[in-house]
């Protein structure tokens, strides 16, 4: 069995890189990739914790399946919004977005 420090360190690294991607990037697609990295780190942490505790209900694995499902749905909705903005001719640069969205017919 591997030492537990390795999966925990990889999960922490994934979350740190994802958080940096969310905070430092201006492109909507790159922010979306950062969110996916954070969710991947959370999934790895859940699987590692579930394997260590050895509960009979396999809660870590089941919660990881929920995280994967939510991540897939989030990607579909976010990419649909990004593609719709791009087709309208709007920029997908998040720094150009105002705090209050403009309503146009």
C-alpha positions, 0 to 999 in steps of 0.5 A: 500500500502506498503512503497516504502523503502522496495522494494528499499532496497530489490533491493539494497540488491539483486544488492549488493549481486550479485555484491559481487558474481561477484567480489569475486567468481572464479567459473564461475557458481557462477559468473553467479548466481551473474549476475542473482541476479543483473538482479533480482534486476533491475527487482524489481526496474523496477516493483516498479518504474512502480507501483509508477508512474502509467503510462498508457503504463506500461513501468516498467512492459514491461521493466521487461519482456525484462530483464527476456528474456535477462536474460534467453538467457544469462543463456542458452549461458553461461551455454552452454559455461561452459558445453563445457569447462568442457567437454573439460577437462578445468577448469571452475575456472576463475582465471586459465583463461589467458587474451588471449585465446589459440587457439587449433585445 
